[in-house]
Amino acid sequence: MTSQLQTKKLALTSSNYHSKEANKEYMSVSQFKGFIECEAKEMAKLTGAYIEPQSNAMLVGSYLHAAFESDDVFRTFEEENNKAIYKSRGGKYSDFEMADSMIETLKSDPFAMFAIEGEKEQIYTADLFGATWKIKVDSIHHGRLSFSDLKTTQDLHKRYWSDKYIGWVSFIEAWDYVLQMAVYRRVLQENLGQTYTPYIVAVTKENPPNKAVVHFDESRFEFEYEYLDMKMERINEVKQGIKEPIRCEKCRYCRGSRKIIDTIEVGALIHE
Ligand SMILES: [Zn+2]
């Protein structure tokens, strides 16, 4: 029997992991979140019709990750992004100075460093919810059957309104990090035959930075698996070209490609 899932897939490496080819063949947590936000934008990214601009926040995030991967990786990253990190008159841009203070905060906390211990940036794939998923784990510790992911945030205790959870949530739920941990946990189960415990090591952009090691009540994962199950059927159909992608008419891609087709009443401006 041949199905799309059984055809030979592109072998993933750290250099092609984020490529368009890899994204076409594999589902990832960020791609899933992209489809939930706007199907049209996500499809345009896959065809290459739309390229999302890299934000400075993303670059700062990569800088932080590189610092905990290895000294070599960090040095190479600094060299490759020299112009974004260093001012022409010397010294680092404030975002990167803040990142240095975040790195220092974690490095001087033994508990945080314990949670970050393990093999870095490991790639795994597995067939789940009708697609082949790819994950890259920040840090995995086979001895302790645990893995961890490094996250930056404004404030550990800030509350966000969530339509998904229909309530006020922390940054962890607001950015779908519970879903991410749930997917990683399942992909690791498929690959390693054991249940690994996820942790998020969070550090804030405050001065001085705050930090926490976050664990998850097991009961949270079932909700995410049901949510994935519910959403993936349509996403698979859209990605395979069976269903037309829906435009959200709110994102950067939709703004750049929309035409006015009718007038809008004042009240609809804040309810659309
Ligand atoms: Zn959109």
Boltz pocket constraint, residues with backbone or C-beta under 6 A from the ligand:
constraints:
  - pocket:
      binder: B
      contacts: [[A, 37], [A, 38], [A, 39], [A, 40], [A, 41], [A, 246], [A, 247], [A, 248], [A, 249], [A, 250], [A, 251], [A, 252], [A, 253], [A, 254], [A, 255]]
      max_distance: 6.0
